[in-house]
Amino acid sequence: MKCPVCNVEMKLVNYKGVEVDFCEKCKGVWFDLKEIDQLSDGVKEFNIVEPRLENMKLVKGINESVRECPRCGKEMDKVTMNSKPPIFDYCPNDCGYWFDADEVKEYVKNNMTAVEKPSVQNMVEILKRMY
């Protein structure tokens, strides 16, 4: 699958049986629908909340190029989850989500519930193992 930013082939990264698409050039990450939930199931330290349509807010007027879904080619929407950063791309056909470099960390930080309260450093180490 091609990166919606760089248009280069993305690398499949397998973490605990879940394959996510990672762009080695721009460091962006594509999650198919439900992959965030699946990843969260494999992490004991915290649960990550999967974006849900009812919790997403459409963001307009951003100075960022429009991106096409790498799965279906439809123009993606810029959204936030519960009005918290980051702003990420969502396919309106429910194919998945695109996060630019470092947006995944920001998303996890703002949308996780701790099972055991992890330190920020511990959380970063867990994310590094994922990518």
Stockholm file with secondary structure:
# STOCKHOLM 1.0

chainA/1-131         MKCPVCNVEMKLVNYKGVEVDFCEKCKGVWFDLKEIDQLSDGVKEFNIVEPRLENMKLVKGINESVRECPRCGKEMDKVTMNSKPPIFDYCPNDCGYWFDADEVKEYVKNNMTAVEKPSVQNMVEILKRMY
#=GR chainA/1-131 SS CBCTTTCSBCEEEEETTEEEEECTTTCCEEEETTHHHHHHHTCSSEEECCCCGGGEEECCSCSSCCCBCTTTCCBCEEEEETTEEEEEEECTTSCEEEECTTHHHHHHHHSEEESSCCCHHHHHHHHHHHC
#=GC SS_cons         CBCTTTCSBCEEEEETTEEEEECTTTCCEEEETTHHHHHHHTCSSEEECCCCGGGEEECCSCSSCCCBCTTTCCBCEEEEETTEEEEEEECTTSCEEEECTTHHHHHHHHSEEESSCCCHHHHHHHHHHHC
//
